[in-house]
């Protein structure tokens, strides 16, 4: 792979990550969304895993990206191991009034935030 193609791929990933971060910054306190919902909203419905990569990288970004508000489609805290300590994601969610039991959001459908409904 040439330097030019590596740079091009990095630019595409960076712009995708930035779009993801802008959506995540809109999630209100006390609500959560999913990797897939963000991927669909950004126009890349097959990119849920890339949204996860963006969340993992968000801890190194300037500004606040509330990555703790992004969970998998079943409401499971799959990203918890990418925080400073494994309980931090749950602690942050609970501090916002979201109940978590056994790494899963309780009443997930009630606190789910859909970017399509909220941002369009």
ROLOGU-816818 format. One record per atom (N, C-alpha, C): x, y, z; residue in one letter. Coordinates in steps of 0.2 Angstrom, whole numbers, plus 5000, padded with zeros to 4 digits. Atoms other than C-alpha are relative to their C-alpha. Example, Ala and Ser with C-alpha at 12.3 -4.5 7.8 and 13.67 -1.06 7.14 Angstrom:
<kolmars>
500449945000A
506249785039A
500450065000A
499649944999S
506849955036S
499650055003S
</kolmars>
This chain:
<kolmars>
500449945000X
500050005000X
500450065000X
499649945001X
500750174995X
499850055006X
500249954995X
500850325007X
499450044999X
500649965002X
499550414997X
499449965002X
500650044998X
498250274999X
499949995007X
500150004993X
498650255017X
499750075003X
500349934998X
498350445019X
499350014999X
500750005003X
496750435009X
499649965005X
500550044996X
496050295020X
500050045007X
500049964994X
496550395036X
499650065000X
500549945000X
495650545030X
499349985000X
500750035000X
494050445026X
499849985007X
500250024994X
494150365043X
499950065005X
500149944995X
494450535052X
499450044999X
500649975001X
493050615043X
499449965002X
500550044998X
491950465047X
499950015008X
500049994993X
492450475065X
499750075003X
500349934998X
492050665066X
499350004999X
500750005001X
490350635059X
499749965006X
500350044994X
490050495073X
500150055006X
499949964994X
490750615086X
499450065001X
500549955000X
489550755081X
499349975002X
500650034998X
488050635083X
500049985007X
500050024993X
488650565099X
500050065005X
500049944996X
488850745106X
499350025001X
500749985000X
486950765103X
499649965004X
500450054995X
486450615114X
499950045006X
500149974993X
485550695129X
500249965006X
499850034994X
486050655146X
499449965002X
500550054998X
485050505153X
499749964994X
500250045006X
484850425135X
500649974997X
499450045003X
485850305125X
499849984993X
500150025007X
485950255107X
500549944998X
499650065001X
486750105098X
500550024994X
499550005005X
488250085086X
499650004993X
500450015007X
487050035072X
499650064999X
500449945002X
485850185074X
500550064998X
499649945002X
487350305073X
500349984993X
499750025006X
488050205058X
499550014994X
500549995005X
486350215049X
499950084999X
500149925000X
486150405053X
500650034996X
499449975003X
487950435046X
500049984992X
500050025007X
487450355029X
500449934999X
499550065001X
488550195032X
499749945005X
500350054996X
487350065039X
500349945001X
499650064998X
488549925038X
500750025004X
499449974997X
489850025048X
499950005008X
500050004993X
489349985066X
500649995004X
499350014997X
491049915070X
500450065000X
499649945000X
491850075064X
499850055005X
500249954995X
490750175075X
500349985007X
499650024994X
491450065089X
500750025001X
499349975000X
493150105084X
500150075001X
500049934999X
492750285084X
499950015007X
500149994993X
492050275102X
500749985004X
499350024997X
493750185107X
500550054999X
499549955002X
494750325099X
499750075003X
500349934997X
493550465107X
500450025006X
499649984994X
494550465123X
500650044999X
499449965002X
495950545114X
499950064997X
500249945004X
494950685106X
500050065004X
500249934996X
494850865111X
499350005001X
500749994999X
493250905118X
499749945003X
500450054997X
491950795127X
499649964995X
500450055004X
491250645117X
499749955005X
500350044995X
490050555129X
499949924997X
500050075003X
490550375122X
499649955005X
500350054995X
489750295138X
499250004998X
500750005002X
488050335130X
499949964993X
500150045006X
488350215115X
500149935002X
500050074998X
487950035118X
499849954994X
500250045006X
487549885107X
499249994999X
500750005002X
485849845099X
499649975006X
500450034994X
485349745115X
500050045006X
499949964994X
485849875127X
500549985004X
499550024996X
487349795133X
500650044999X
499549955000X
488849895138X
500749964997X
499550035003X
490049815126X
500750044999X
499449965000X
491249955126X
500350025007X
499849984993X
491549965145X
500849985001X
499350024998X
493349885144X
500450054996X
499649955003X
493950035134X
500050075004X
500049954996X
493650155148X
500649995005X
499450004995X
494950195162X
500049945004X
500150064996X
494250055172X
499349974998X
500650035003X
492849935167X
499350025003X
500649984997X
491550005179X
499850074998X
500249935001X
491650185173X
499450014996X
500649995004X
490450165159X
499349995004X
500650014997X
489150095170X
499950065006X
500049954995X
489550225184X
499750074996X
500249945004X
489350365171X
499250004998X
500750005002X
487650305165X
499650005006X
500550004994X
486950275182X
500050075003X
500049934997X
487550455187X
499550044996X
500549975004X
486350505173X
499349985001X
500750034998X
484850405180X
499949944996X
500150065004X
485050255168X
500249945005X
499950064996X
484850095177X
500449944996X
499650055003X
486149955173X
500049945004X
499950064996X
486049775178X
500349954996X
499650055003X
487349645174X
500250024993X
499849975006X
488049755160X
499550014995X
500649995005X
486349785152X
499650065002X
500449944999X
485349945151X
499349975002X
500750024998X
483649915161X
499650054996X
500549965004X
482149975151X
500350044994X
499649975005X
483250005136X
499650034995X
500449975005X
481850045124X
499750075003X
500349944997X
481250185136X
500650054999X
499549955000X
482950275136X
500450004993X
499750005006X
483450235118X
499950064996X
500049935003X
483850395108X
500249984993X
499950015007X
483650375089X
500250064996X
499849945004X
484650505079X
499550024994X
500549995006X
483450485064X
499450045003X
500649964997X
481950545075X
500250065003X
499849944996X
482950675085X
500350054996X
499649955004X
484050755072X
499850024993X
500249985007X
483050755056X
499350035001X
</kolmars>
